[in-house]
Amino acid sequence: MYNLKFMFDWGSGICVWTDNEAARRIFNGYPIEADDLPISDELKETLNNLIDLYDTCLNREEPNGDILWNKNQIEDFLRVSRDAYVKLCEELGPEYDVKMILNDFDEDLLNLK
């Protein structure tokens, strides 16, 4: 069983990470480029687009401050991310166990008026 994490990290260019030794061996480390995953080109493009989109919510002038997105943008990103996660799990198949790690968006949503 290959354990992976699906999560976003600003500036990393990655949204899939290994989570056990078996996965680290086949993917040669912790971060996994979307292009290195055994998934469709369409899903690779979706993941890369989500990574690029996620990077736009960070206020680079004040990284510890509020994000730049509004409630609708956060909700849209979460919806598309969840859809991509479901597709990722389907395409990887039963040999992979993928956990989705949500970022602090839920807290951000609560703080938005």
Number of C-alpha atoms within 10 A of each C-alpha: 11 18 17 21 19 21 17 21 13 15 12 12 19 20 22 24 23 22 19 15 15 13 19 18 12 10 16 12 14 16 18 20 16 21 14 9 16 12 17 14 12 8 18 19 13 16 24 17 11 19 22 16 11 20 16 14 16 17 14 12 7 9 10 9 10 12 16 12 19 13 15 10 12 18 15 11 17 16 12 14 22 15 11 18 20 13 15 22 17 12 15 16 13 11 10 16 14 22 16 16 11 13 12 8 16 12 9 15 15 9 10 9 6
